[in-house]
Amino acid sequence: MIQRSIQVAWQLRVFFTEDVFAPANPVLKDALADGSLRKVLVVLEDALAQSQPKLERQIENYFSAHTKQLQLVRPPLFVAGGEQSKNSITIVTDILSQIDRHHIDRHSYLIAIGGGALLDVAGFAAATAHRGVRHIRIPTTTLAQADSGVGVKNGINAFGKKNFIGTFAPPHAVINDFNLLATLKPRDKRAGYVEAVKVACIRDKNFFDEIECDAEKLISFEPAAMKHLIRRCAELHLEHIATSGDPFETGSARPLDFGHWAAHKLEQLSNFQISHGEAVAIGIALDVIYSREIGLLDAQSCERILKLLKQLGFNLFADELLKADANGHLQILAGLEEFREHLGGELTITLLKEIGRGVEVHEMNQAKIVEAIHELRERKK
Protein backbone atom coordinates (compact mmCIF):
# COMPACT_ATOMS: atom_id res chain seq x y z
CA MET A 1 0.00 0.00 0.00
CA ILE A 2 1.08 3.54 -0.76
CA GLN A 3 -0.57 6.12 1.45
CA ARG A 4 -0.26 9.89 1.55
CA SER A 5 -2.19 12.59 3.39
CA ILE A 6 -3.65 15.19 1.03
CA GLN A 7 -4.53 18.60 2.42
CA VAL A 8 -6.37 21.24 0.43
CA ALA A 9 -6.42 24.83 1.71
CA TRP A 10 -9.32 27.14 0.88
CA GLN A 11 -9.45 30.87 1.48
CA LEU A 12 -13.18 31.58 1.75
CA ARG A 13 -13.79 35.32 1.63
CA VAL A 14 -17.07 37.11 2.33
CA PHE A 15 -17.14 40.80 1.42
CA PHE A 16 -19.71 43.31 2.64
CA THR A 17 -20.42 46.34 0.50
CA GLU A 18 -23.12 48.51 -1.07
CA ASP A 19 -23.64 49.30 -4.75
CA VAL A 20 -21.30 46.53 -5.86
CA PHE A 21 -21.79 47.44 -9.54
CA ALA A 22 -20.93 51.11 -9.17
CA PRO A 23 -17.87 51.50 -11.45
CA ALA A 24 -15.90 53.19 -8.66
CA ASN A 25 -16.53 50.32 -6.23
CA PRO A 26 -13.40 48.13 -6.34
CA VAL A 27 -14.71 45.13 -4.38
CA LEU A 28 -15.76 42.93 -7.30
CA LYS A 29 -12.83 43.90 -9.52
CA ASP A 30 -10.34 43.22 -6.75
CA ALA A 31 -11.97 39.87 -5.94
CA LEU A 32 -11.58 38.75 -9.56
CA ALA A 33 -8.61 40.55 -11.08
CA ASP A 34 -5.08 39.25 -10.52
CA GLY A 35 -3.13 41.05 -13.21
CA SER A 36 -4.45 38.99 -16.12
CA LEU A 37 -7.53 39.54 -18.28
CA ARG A 38 -10.26 37.20 -17.06
CA LYS A 39 -13.44 36.08 -18.81
CA VAL A 40 -16.67 36.42 -16.84
CA LEU A 41 -20.10 34.86 -17.36
CA VAL A 42 -22.87 36.44 -15.27
CA VAL A 43 -26.00 34.49 -14.32
CA LEU A 44 -28.81 36.75 -13.04
CA GLU A 45 -32.07 35.70 -11.40
CA ASP A 46 -34.86 36.92 -13.66
CA ALA A 47 -37.17 38.01 -10.81
CA LEU A 48 -34.41 40.27 -9.48
CA ALA A 49 -33.84 41.73 -12.94
CA GLN A 50 -37.54 42.50 -13.19
CA SER A 51 -37.73 44.12 -9.75
CA GLN A 52 -34.55 46.14 -10.40
CA PRO A 53 -34.76 46.96 -14.13
CA LYS A 54 -31.59 49.07 -14.08
CA LEU A 55 -29.47 46.24 -12.73
CA GLU A 56 -28.65 44.60 -16.07
CA ARG A 57 -27.33 47.87 -17.49
CA GLN A 58 -25.39 48.56 -14.27
CA ILE A 59 -23.67 45.19 -14.58
CA GLU A 60 -22.73 45.82 -18.21
CA ASN A 61 -21.49 49.33 -17.41
CA TYR A 62 -19.33 47.96 -14.59
CA PHE A 63 -17.52 45.56 -16.88
CA SER A 64 -17.22 48.23 -19.57
CA ALA A 65 -15.34 50.34 -17.03
CA HIS A 66 -12.87 47.54 -16.29
CA THR A 67 -12.11 46.04 -19.69
CA LYS A 68 -8.38 45.80 -19.01
CA GLN A 69 -8.99 43.27 -16.24
CA LEU A 70 -12.39 41.73 -17.00
CA GLN A 71 -14.19 40.56 -20.12
CA LEU A 72 -17.95 40.07 -19.88
CA VAL A 73 -18.49 37.37 -22.50
CA ARG A 74 -22.18 38.09 -23.06
CA PRO A 75 -25.04 40.08 -21.49
CA PRO A 76 -26.22 38.60 -18.18
CA LEU A 77 -27.94 35.24 -18.60
CA PHE A 78 -31.41 35.38 -17.06
CA VAL A 79 -32.52 32.22 -15.25
CA ALA A 80 -35.41 31.34 -12.97
CA GLY A 81 -34.91 31.32 -9.22
CA GLY A 82 -36.83 29.91 -6.28
CA GLU A 83 -36.86 26.35 -5.01
CA GLN A 84 -38.79 25.12 -8.04
CA SER A 85 -35.76 25.95 -10.20
CA LYS A 86 -33.87 23.20 -8.38
CA ASN A 87 -36.36 20.50 -9.34
CA SER A 88 -34.99 20.04 -12.86
CA ILE A 89 -31.58 19.70 -14.48
CA THR A 90 -32.66 22.08 -17.27
CA ILE A 91 -31.25 25.29 -15.79
CA VAL A 92 -27.96 23.56 -14.99
CA THR A 93 -27.58 22.43 -18.59
CA ASP A 94 -28.49 25.92 -19.86
CA ILE A 95 -25.66 27.40 -17.79
CA LEU A 96 -23.26 24.64 -18.82
CA SER A 97 -24.01 25.30 -22.49
CA GLN A 98 -23.07 28.96 -22.01
CA ILE A 99 -19.87 27.99 -20.21
CA ASP A 100 -18.99 25.83 -23.20
CA ARG A 101 -20.05 28.34 -25.85
CA HIS A 102 -18.02 31.18 -24.39
CA HIS A 103 -15.00 29.05 -23.45
CA ILE A 104 -15.21 29.72 -19.73
CA ASP A 105 -12.28 27.78 -18.26
CA ARG A 106 -10.77 27.20 -14.83
CA HIS A 107 -9.16 30.64 -14.88
CA SER A 108 -12.44 32.33 -15.81
CA TYR A 109 -15.35 33.21 -13.52
CA LEU A 110 -19.02 32.44 -13.27
CA ILE A 111 -20.83 35.08 -11.20
CA ALA A 112 -24.24 34.09 -9.83
CA ILE A 113 -26.53 36.90 -8.67
CA GLY A 114 -29.71 35.83 -6.92
CA GLY A 115 -31.28 33.98 -4.04
CA GLY A 116 -30.10 30.77 -2.44
CA ALA A 117 -31.78 28.44 -4.94
CA LEU A 118 -30.17 30.20 -7.91
CA LEU A 119 -26.80 30.12 -6.14
CA ASP A 120 -27.21 26.37 -5.58
CA VAL A 121 -27.98 25.71 -9.26
CA ALA A 122 -25.28 27.99 -10.68
CA GLY A 123 -22.74 26.72 -8.16
CA PHE A 124 -23.46 23.14 -9.21
CA ALA A 125 -22.92 24.07 -12.85
CA ALA A 126 -19.66 25.85 -12.00
CA ALA A 127 -18.40 22.95 -9.89
CA THR A 128 -19.01 20.37 -12.62
CA ALA A 129 -17.85 22.31 -15.71
CA HIS A 130 -14.20 21.41 -16.33
CA ARG A 131 -14.40 19.83 -12.84
CA GLY A 132 -14.45 23.29 -11.37
CA VAL A 133 -14.84 26.82 -12.71
CA ARG A 134 -14.15 29.73 -10.35
CA HIS A 135 -17.43 30.78 -8.85
CA ILE A 136 -18.48 34.12 -7.32
CA ARG A 137 -21.70 34.36 -5.33
CA ILE A 138 -23.61 37.63 -4.99
CA PRO A 139 -26.58 36.70 -2.76
CA THR A 140 -29.67 38.89 -3.05
CA THR A 141 -31.86 37.65 -0.18
CA THR A 142 -31.36 37.91 3.57
CA LEU A 143 -31.43 34.12 3.78
CA ALA A 144 -28.64 33.75 1.23
CA GLN A 145 -26.52 36.61 2.59
CA ALA A 146 -26.79 35.35 6.17
CA ASP A 147 -26.58 31.60 5.58
CA SER A 148 -26.70 29.60 2.36
CA GLY A 149 -24.65 31.99 0.24
CA VAL A 150 -21.63 31.76 2.55
CA GLY A 151 -21.57 27.96 2.62
CA VAL A 152 -19.67 25.45 0.49
CA LYS A 153 -22.59 23.39 -0.82
CA ASN A 154 -24.29 23.41 -4.23
CA GLY A 155 -27.07 21.20 -5.48
CA ILE A 156 -30.43 20.44 -7.02
CA ASN A 157 -33.38 18.36 -5.92
CA ALA A 158 -34.10 14.91 -7.34
CA PHE A 159 -36.25 11.86 -6.61
CA GLY A 160 -38.45 13.97 -4.35
CA LYS A 161 -35.51 14.79 -2.09
CA LYS A 162 -33.95 18.17 -1.42
CA ASN A 163 -30.34 18.62 -2.60
CA PHE A 164 -30.00 14.95 -3.59
CA ILE A 165 -27.56 15.83 -6.39
CA GLY A 166 -24.76 18.27 -5.61
CA THR A 167 -21.20 19.10 -4.74
CA PHE A 168 -19.01 20.61 -2.07
CA ALA A 169 -17.20 23.42 -3.87
CA PRO A 170 -16.34 26.60 -1.96
CA PRO A 171 -16.88 29.80 -3.95
CA HIS A 172 -13.90 31.94 -4.91
CA ALA A 173 -15.63 34.79 -3.06
CA VAL A 174 -19.00 35.87 -1.70
CA ILE A 175 -20.05 39.51 -2.01
CA ASN A 176 -22.96 40.70 0.12
CA ASP A 177 -24.47 43.93 -1.18
CA PHE A 178 -27.11 45.15 1.26
CA ASN A 179 -28.71 47.41 -1.36
CA LEU A 180 -29.68 44.37 -3.43
CA LEU A 181 -32.21 43.51 -0.70
CA ALA A 182 -34.16 46.72 -1.26
CA THR A 183 -36.91 45.33 -3.49
CA LEU A 184 -37.55 42.13 -1.56
CA LYS A 185 -41.08 41.49 -0.32
CA PRO A 186 -41.47 41.49 3.48
CA ARG A 187 -41.85 37.70 3.47
CA ASP A 188 -38.46 37.33 1.79
CA LYS A 189 -36.76 40.04 3.85
CA ARG A 190 -37.49 38.30 7.13
CA ALA A 191 -36.78 34.77 5.82
CA GLY A 192 -33.10 35.02 6.75
CA TYR A 193 -33.89 36.01 10.32
CA VAL A 194 -34.73 32.42 11.19
CA GLU A 195 -31.25 31.20 10.27
CA ALA A 196 -29.85 33.83 12.63
CA VAL A 197 -32.11 32.55 15.41
CA LYS A 198 -30.99 29.00 14.57
CA VAL A 199 -27.26 29.66 14.77
CA ALA A 200 -27.69 31.83 17.86
CA CYS A 201 -29.59 29.01 19.58
CA ILE A 202 -26.85 26.47 19.00
CA ARG A 203 -23.75 28.70 19.10
CA ASP A 204 -24.07 32.16 20.64
CA LYS A 205 -26.38 33.16 23.51
CA ASN A 206 -25.25 36.80 23.30
CA PHE A 207 -26.32 36.92 19.66
CA PHE A 208 -29.71 35.50 20.65
CA ASP A 209 -30.05 38.28 23.24
CA GLU A 210 -29.20 40.86 20.56
CA ILE A 211 -31.84 39.50 18.20
CA GLU A 212 -34.39 39.68 21.01
CA CYS A 213 -33.47 43.30 21.71
CA ASP A 214 -33.62 44.21 18.02
CA ALA A 215 -36.81 42.29 17.23
CA GLU A 216 -38.99 45.37 16.71
CA LYS A 217 -36.34 47.00 14.51
CA LEU A 218 -35.93 43.81 12.51
CA ILE A 219 -39.62 43.33 11.87
CA SER A 220 -39.77 46.91 10.56
CA PHE A 221 -36.63 46.18 8.50
CA GLU A 222 -34.47 48.87 10.06
CA PRO A 223 -31.25 48.80 7.98
CA ALA A 224 -28.67 48.92 10.78
CA ALA A 225 -30.32 46.05 12.66
CA MET A 226 -30.58 43.97 9.48
CA LYS A 227 -26.95 44.58 8.55
CA HIS A 228 -25.76 43.53 11.99
CA LEU A 229 -27.87 40.37 11.95
CA ILE A 230 -26.70 39.37 8.47
CA ARG A 231 -23.03 39.96 9.20
CA ARG A 232 -22.98 38.15 12.55
CA CYS A 233 -25.03 35.24 11.18
CA ALA A 234 -22.67 34.89 8.20
CA GLU A 235 -19.68 35.09 10.54
CA LEU A 236 -20.96 32.29 12.78
CA HIS A 237 -21.69 30.07 9.79
CA LEU A 238 -18.23 30.71 8.36
CA GLU A 239 -16.59 30.01 11.72
CA HIS A 240 -18.32 26.65 11.87
CA ILE A 241 -17.31 25.69 8.33
CA ALA A 242 -13.69 26.70 8.98
CA THR A 243 -13.23 25.26 12.47
CA SER A 244 -15.58 22.28 12.86
CA GLY A 245 -13.10 19.85 11.31
CA ASP A 246 -15.75 18.51 8.91
CA PRO A 247 -16.51 21.21 6.31
CA PHE A 248 -17.54 18.66 3.68
CA GLU A 249 -19.80 16.67 6.03
CA THR A 250 -17.97 13.36 5.86
CA GLY A 251 -19.40 12.40 9.25
CA SER A 252 -23.02 12.10 10.34
CA ALA A 253 -23.45 15.42 12.17
CA ARG A 254 -25.11 18.51 10.71
CA PRO A 255 -25.24 21.02 13.60
CA LEU A 256 -26.01 23.98 11.33
CA ASP A 257 -29.14 22.11 10.26
CA PHE A 258 -30.84 22.50 13.63
CA GLY A 259 -34.57 22.41 12.90
CA HIS A 260 -34.00 21.29 9.33
CA TRP A 261 -34.93 17.60 9.43
CA ALA A 262 -38.60 18.58 9.61
CA ALA A 263 -38.14 21.73 7.52
CA HIS A 264 -36.84 19.94 4.44
CA LYS A 265 -39.72 17.46 4.54
CA LEU A 266 -42.22 20.23 5.18
CA GLU A 267 -41.08 22.07 2.06
CA GLN A 268 -41.63 18.92 0.00
CA LEU A 269 -45.05 18.20 1.51
CA SER A 270 -46.19 21.73 0.67
CA ASN A 271 -44.83 21.42 -2.89
CA PHE A 272 -42.47 24.22 -1.85
CA GLN A 273 -45.35 26.64 -1.18
CA ILE A 274 -43.86 26.94 2.31
CA SER A 275 -40.54 28.72 1.86
CA HIS A 276 -37.31 27.43 3.35
CA GLY A 277 -37.22 30.14 6.02
CA GLU A 278 -40.83 29.54 7.01
CA ALA A 279 -40.24 25.78 7.17
CA VAL A 280 -37.11 26.21 9.31
CA ALA A 281 -39.04 28.38 11.78
CA ILE A 282 -41.59 25.58 12.20
CA GLY A 283 -38.81 22.98 12.40
CA ILE A 284 -37.02 24.93 15.12
CA ALA A 285 -40.27 25.35 17.06
CA LEU A 286 -40.91 21.61 16.82
CA ASP A 287 -37.43 20.66 18.00
CA VAL A 288 -37.45 23.24 20.79
CA ILE A 289 -40.68 21.84 22.22
CA TYR A 290 -39.33 18.31 21.78
CA SER A 291 -36.13 19.33 23.62
CA ARG A 292 -38.26 20.60 26.49
CA GLU A 293 -40.43 17.49 26.54
CA ILE A 294 -37.49 15.09 26.88
CA GLY A 295 -35.96 17.16 29.66
CA LEU A 296 -33.09 18.76 27.76
CA LEU A 297 -34.29 22.37 27.65
CA ASP A 298 -35.94 24.36 30.41
CA ALA A 299 -39.46 25.69 29.82
CA GLN A 300 -38.47 29.36 30.11
CA SER A 301 -35.87 29.09 27.35
CA CYS A 302 -38.34 27.20 25.18
CA GLU A 303 -40.87 30.01 25.54
CA ARG A 304 -38.26 32.68 24.75
CA ILE A 305 -37.39 31.01 21.47
CA LEU A 306 -40.99 30.46 20.43
CA LYS A 307 -41.86 34.05 21.34
CA LEU A 308 -38.95 35.44 19.33
CA LEU A 309 -39.87 33.45 16.23
CA LYS A 310 -43.44 34.78 16.45
CA GLN A 311 -42.19 38.34 17.07
CA LEU A 312 -40.15 38.12 13.88
CA GLY A 313 -43.30 37.26 11.92
CA PHE A 314 -43.15 33.49 11.56
CA ASN A 315 -46.06 31.08 11.82
CA LEU A 316 -45.14 28.05 13.91
CA PHE A 317 -47.62 25.53 12.53
CA ALA A 318 -48.60 24.27 9.08
CA ASP A 319 -51.32 21.77 8.21
CA GLU A 320 -48.74 19.69 6.34
CA LEU A 321 -47.34 18.59 9.72
CA LEU A 322 -50.46 16.43 10.12
CA LYS A 323 -50.55 15.09 6.57
CA ALA A 324 -50.80 11.29 6.74
CA ASP A 325 -50.04 8.54 4.23
CA ALA A 326 -52.42 5.73 3.21
CA ASN A 327 -51.54 3.83 6.38
CA GLY A 328 -52.29 6.80 8.62
CA HIS A 329 -48.66 7.56 9.43
CA LEU A 330 -47.59 11.21 9.56
CA GLN A 331 -45.46 11.87 6.49
CA ILE A 332 -43.34 14.46 8.29
CA LEU A 333 -41.74 11.63 10.29
CA ALA A 334 -40.19 10.25 7.10
CA GLY A 335 -37.99 13.34 7.22
CA LEU A 336 -35.94 11.71 9.97
CA GLU A 337 -34.79 8.83 7.78
CA GLU A 338 -34.26 11.12 4.78
CA PHE A 339 -32.14 13.38 6.99
CA ARG A 340 -30.05 10.41 8.15
CA GLU A 341 -29.71 8.98 4.66
CA HIS A 342 -28.46 12.26 3.19
CA LEU A 343 -25.18 11.90 5.10
CA GLY A 344 -25.35 8.21 5.90
CA GLY A 345 -24.16 6.71 9.15
CA GLU A 346 -26.29 6.97 12.25
CA LEU A 347 -29.08 9.45 12.73
CA THR A 348 -27.65 12.64 14.24
CA ILE A 349 -30.04 15.44 15.22
CA THR A 350 -29.05 18.67 16.93
CA LEU A 351 -31.32 19.64 19.83
CA LEU A 352 -30.94 22.29 22.53
CA LYS A 353 -29.50 21.95 26.03
CA GLU A 354 -29.76 25.70 26.58
CA ILE A 355 -29.83 28.83 24.46
CA GLY A 356 -26.40 29.00 22.86
CA ARG A 357 -25.63 25.30 23.32
CA GLY A 358 -26.71 22.58 20.95
CA VAL A 359 -26.34 18.88 21.69
CA GLU A 360 -26.46 15.87 19.40
CA VAL A 361 -28.84 12.94 19.83
CA HIS A 362 -29.01 9.75 17.80
CA GLU A 363 -32.62 8.79 18.24
CA MET A 364 -35.94 10.59 18.35
CA ASN A 365 -39.08 9.43 20.15
CA GLN A 366 -41.74 9.62 17.46
CA ALA A 367 -44.60 9.73 19.99
CA LYS A 368 -42.97 12.81 21.58
CA ILE A 369 -42.59 14.40 18.14
CA VAL A 370 -46.29 13.89 17.49
CA GLU A 371 -47.10 15.45 20.87
CA ALA A 372 -44.95 18.46 19.96
CA ILE A 373 -46.78 18.80 16.63
CA HIS A 374 -50.14 18.81 18.38
CA GLU A 375 -48.88 21.40 20.86
CA LEU A 376 -47.91 23.64 17.96
CA ARG A 377 -51.40 23.23 16.52
CA GLU A 378 -52.98 24.12 19.86
CA ARG A 379 -50.77 27.17 20.24
CA LYS A 380 -51.96 28.43 16.86
CA LYS A 381 -55.60 28.55 18.00
C-alpha positions in Angstrom: 0.0 0.0 0.0 1.1 3.5 -0.8 -0.6 6.1 1.4 -0.3 9.9 1.5 -2.2 12.6 3.4 -3.7 15.2 1.0 -4.5 18.6 2.4 -6.4 21.2 0.4 -6.4 24.8 1.7 -9.3 27.1 0.9 -9.5 30.9 1.5 -13.2 31.6 1.8 -13.8 35.3 1.6 -17.1 37.1 2.3 -17.1 40.8 1.4 -19.7 43.3 2.6 -20.4 46.3 0.5 -23.1 48.5 -1.1 -23.6 49.3 -4.8 -21.3 46.5 -5.9 -21.8 47.4 -9.5 -20.9 51.1 -9.2 -17.9 51.5 -11.5 -15.9 53.2 -8.7 -16.5 50.3 -6.2 -13.4 48.1 -6.3 -14.7 45.1 -4.4 -15.8 42.9 -7.3 -12.8 43.9 -9.5 -10.3 43.2 -6.7 -12.0 39.9 -5.9 -11.6 38.8 -9.6 -8.6 40.5 -11.1 -5.1 39.2 -10.5 -3.1 41.1 -13.2 -4.5 39.0 -16.1 -7.5 39.5 -18.3 -10.3 37.2 -17.1 -13.4 36.1 -18.8 -16.7 36.4 -16.8 -20.1 34.9 -17.4 -22.9 36.4 -15.3 -26.0 34.5 -14.3 -28.8 36.7 -13.0 -32.1 35.7 -11.4 -34.9 36.9 -13.7 -37.2 38.0 -10.8 -34.4 40.3 -9.5 -33.8 41.7 -12.9 -37.5 42.5 -13.2 -37.7 44.1 -9.8 -34.5 46.1 -10.4 -34.8 47.0 -14.1 -31.6 49.1 -14.1 -29.5 46.2 -12.7 -28.7 44.6 -16.1 -27.3 47.9 -17.5 -25.4 48.6 -14.3 -23.7 45.2 -14.6 -22.7 45.8 -18.2 -21.5 49.3 -17.4 -19.3 48.0 -14.6 -17.5 45.6 -16.9 -17.2 48.2 -19.6 -15.3 50.3 -17.0 -12.9 47.5 -16.3 -12.1 46.0 -19.7 -8.4 45.8 -19.0 -9.0 43.3 -16.2 -12.4 41.7 -17.0 -14.2 40.6 -20.1 -17.9 40.1 -19.9 -18.5 37.4 -22.5 -22.2 38.1 -23.1 -25.0 40.1 -21.5 -26.2 38.6 -18.2 -27.9 35.2 -18.6 -31.4 35.4 -17.1 -32.5 32.2 -15.2 -35.4 31.3 -13.0 -34.9 31.3 -9.2 -36.8 29.9 -6.3 -36.9 26.3 -5.0 -38.8 25.1 -8.0 -35.8 26.0 -10.2 -33.9 23.2 -8.4 -36.4 20.5 -9.3 -35.0 20.0 -12.9 -31.6 19.7 -14.5 -32.7 22.1 -17.3 -31.2 25.3 -15.8 -28.0 23.6 -15.0 -27.6 22.4 -18.6 -28.5 25.9 -19.9 -25.7 27.4 -17.8 -23.3 24.6 -18.8 -24.0 25.3 -22.5 -23.1 29.0 -22.0 -19.9 28.0 -20.2 -19.0 25.8 -23.2 -20.1 28.3 -25.9 -18.0 31.2 -24.4 -15.0 29.0 -23.4 -15.2 29.7 -19.7 -12.3 27.8 -18.3 -10.8 27.2 -14.8 -9.2 30.6 -14.9 -12.4 32.3 -15.8 -15.3 33.2 -13.5 -19.0 32.4 -13.3 -20.8 35.1 -11.2 -24.2 34.1 -9.8 -26.5 36.9 -8.7 -29.7 35.8 -6.9 -31.3 34.0 -4.0 -30.1 30.8 -2.4 -31.8 28.4 -4.9 -30.2 30.2 -7.9 -26.8 30.1 -6.1 -27.2 26.4 -5.6 -28.0 25.7 -9.3 -25.3 28.0 -10.7 -22.7 26.7 -8.2 -23.5 23.1 -9.2 -22.9 24.1 -12.9 -19.7 25.8 -12.0 -18.4 22.9 -9.9 -19.0 20.4 -12.6 -17.9 22.3 -15.7 -14.2 21.4 -16.3 -14.4 19.8 -12.8 -14.5 23.3 -11.4 -14.8 26.8 -12.7 -14.1 29.7 -10.4 -17.4 30.8 -8.8 -18.5 34.1 -7.3 -21.7 34.4 -5.3 -23.6 37.6 -5.0 -26.6 36.7 -2.8 -29.7 38.9 -3.0 -31.9 37.6 -0.2 -31.4 37.9 3.6 -31.4 34.1 3.8 -28.6 33.7 1.2 -26.5 36.6 2.6 -26.8 35.3 6.2 -26.6 31.6 5.6 -26.7 29.6 2.4 -24.6 32.0 0.2 -21.6 31.8 2.5 -21.6 28.0 2.6 -19.7 25.5 0.5 -22.6 23.4 -0.8 -24.3 23.4 -4.2 -27.1 21.2 -5.5 -30.4 20.4 -7.0 -33.4 18.4 -5.9 -34.1 14.9 -7.3 -36.2 11.9 -6.6 -38.4 14.0 -4.4 -35.5 14.8 -2.1 -34.0 18.2 -1.4 -30.3 18.6 -2.6 -30.0 14.9 -3.6 -27.6 15.8 -6.4 -24.8 18.3 -5.6 -21.2 19.1 -4.7 -19.0 20.6 -2.1 -17.2 23.4 -3.9 -16.3 26.6 -2.0 -16.9 29.8 -4.0 -13.9 31.9 -4.9 -15.6 34.8 -3.1 -19.0 35.9 -1.7 -20.1 39.5 -2.0 -23.0 40.7 0.1 -24.5 43.9 -1.2 -27.1 45.2 1.3 -28.7 47.4 -1.4 -29.7 44.4 -3.4 -32.2 43.5 -0.7 -34.2 46.7 -1.3 -36.9 45.3 -3.5 -37.5 42.1 -1.6 -41.1 41.5 -0.3 -41.5 41.5 3.5 -41.8 37.7 3.5 -38.5 37.3 1.8 -36.8 40.0 3.9 -37.5 38.3 7.1 -36.8 34.8 5.8 -33.1 35.0 6.8 -33.9 36.0 10.3 -34.7 32.4 11.2 -31.3 31.2 10.3 -29.8 33.8 12.6 -32.1 32.5 15.4 -31.0 29.0 14.6 -27.3 29.7 14.8 -27.7 31.8 17.9 -29.6 29.0 19.6 -26.9 26.5 19.0 -23.8 28.7 19.1 -24.1 32.2 20.6 -26.4 33.2 23.5 -25.2 36.8 23.3 -26.3 36.9 19.7 -29.7 35.5 20.6 -30.0 38.3 23.2 -29.2 40.9 20.6 -31.8 39.5 18.2 -34.4 39.7 21.0 -33.5 43.3 21.7 -33.6 44.2 18.0 -36.8 42.3 17.2 -39.0 45.4 16.7 -36.3 47.0 14.5 -35.9 43.8 12.5 -39.6 43.3 11.9 -39.8 46.9 10.6 -36.6 46.2 8.5 -34.5 48.9 10.1 -31.2 48.8 8.0 -28.7 48.9 10.8 -30.3 46.0 12.7 -30.6 44.0 9.5 -27.0 44.6 8.5 -25.8 43.5 12.0 -27.9 40.4 11.9 -26.7 39.4 8.5 -23.0 40.0 9.2 -23.0 38.1 12.6 -25.0 35.2 11.2 -22.7 34.9 8.2 -19.7 35.1 10.5 -21.0 32.3 12.8 -21.7 30.1 9.8 -18.2 30.7 8.4 -16.6 30.0 11.7 -18.3 26.6 11.9 -17.3 25.7 8.3 -13.7 26.7 9.0 -13.2 25.3 12.5 -15.6 22.3 12.9 -13.1 19.9 11.3 -15.8 18.5 8.9 -16.5 21.2 6.3 -17.5 18.7 3.7 -19.8 16.7 6.0 -18.0 13.4 5.9 -19.4 12.4 9.2 -23.0 12.1 10.3 -23.5 15.4 12.2 -25.1 18.5 10.7 -25.2 21.0 13.6 -26.0 24.0 11.3 -29.1 22.1 10.3 -30.8 22.5 13.6 -34.6 22.4 12.9 -34.0 21.3 9.3 -34.9 17.6 9.4 -38.6 18.6 9.6 -38.1 21.7 7.5 -36.8 19.9 4.4 -39.7 17.5 4.5 -42.2 20.2 5.2 -41.1 22.1 2.1 -41.6 18.9 0.0 -45.0 18.2 1.5 -46.2 21.7 0.7 -44.8 21.4 -2.9 -42.5 24.2 -1.8 -45.3 26.6 -1.2 -43.9 26.9 2.3 -40.5 28.7 1.9 -37.3 27.4 3.3 -37.2 30.1 6.0 -40.8 29.5 7.0 -40.2 25.8 7.2 -37.1 26.2 9.3 -39.0 28.4 11.8 -41.6 25.6 12.2 -38.8 23.0 12.4 -37.0 24.9 15.1 -40.3 25.3 17.1 -40.9 21.6 16.8 -37.4 20.7 18.0 -37.5 23.2 20.8 -40.7 21.8 22.2 -39.3 18.3 21.8 -36.1 19.3 23.6 -38.3 20.6 26.5 -40.4 17.5 26.5 -37.5 15.1 26.9 -36.0 17.2 29.7 -33.1 18.8 27.8 -34.3 22.4 27.7 -35.9 24.4 30.4 -39.5 25.7 29.8 -38.5 29.4 30.1 -35.9 29.1 27.3 -38.3 27.2 25.2 -40.9 30.0 25.5 -38.3 32.7 24.8 -37.4 31.0 21.5 -41.0 30.5 20.4 -41.9 34.0 21.3 -39.0 35.4 19.3 -39.9 33.5 16.2 -43.4 34.8 16.4 -42.2 38.3 17.1 -40.2 38.1 13.9 -43.3 37.3 11.9 -43.1 33.5 11.6 -46.1 31.1 11.8 -45.1 28.0 13.9 -47.6 25.5 12.5 -48.6 24.3 9.1 -51.3 21.8 8.2 -48.7 19.7 6.3 -47.3 18.6 9.7 -50.5 16.4 10.1 -50.6 15.1 6.6 -50.8 11.3 6.7 -50.0 8.5 4.2 -52.4 5.7 3.2 -51.5 3.8 6.4 -52.3 6.8 8.6 -48.7 7.6 9.4 -47.6 11.2 9.6 -45.5 11.9 6.5 -43.3 14.5 8.3 -41.7 11.6 10.3 -40.2 10.3 7.1 -38.0 13.3 7.2 -35.9 11.7 10.0 -34.8 8.8 7.8 -34.3 11.1 4.8 -32.1 13.4 7.0 -30.1 10.4 8.1 -29.7 9.0 4.7 -28.5 12.3 3.2 -25.2 11.9 5.1 -25.3 8.2 5.9 -24.2 6.7 9.2 -26.3 7.0 12.2 -29.1 9.4 12.7 -27.7 12.6 14.2 -30.0 15.4 15.2 -29.1 18.7 16.9 -31.3 19.6 19.8 -30.9 22.3 22.5 -29.5 22.0 26.0 -29.8 25.7 26.6 -29.8 28.8 24.5 -26.4 29.0 22.9 -25.6 25.3 23.3 -26.7 22.6 20.9 -26.3 18.9 21.7 -26.5 15.9 19.4 -28.8 12.9 19.8 -29.0 9.8 17.8 -32.6 8.8 18.2 -35.9 10.6 18.4 -39.1 9.4 20.1 -41.7 9.6 17.5 -44.6 9.7 20.0 -43.0 12.8 21.6 -42.6 14.4 18.1 -46.3 13.9 17.5 -47.1 15.5 20.9 -45.0 18.5 20.0 -46.8 18.8 16.6 -50.1 18.8 18.4 -48.9 21.4 20.9 -47.9 23.6 18.0 -51.4 23.2 16.5 -53.0 24.1 19.9 -50.8 27.2 20.2 -52.0 28.4 16.9 -55.6 28.6 18.0 
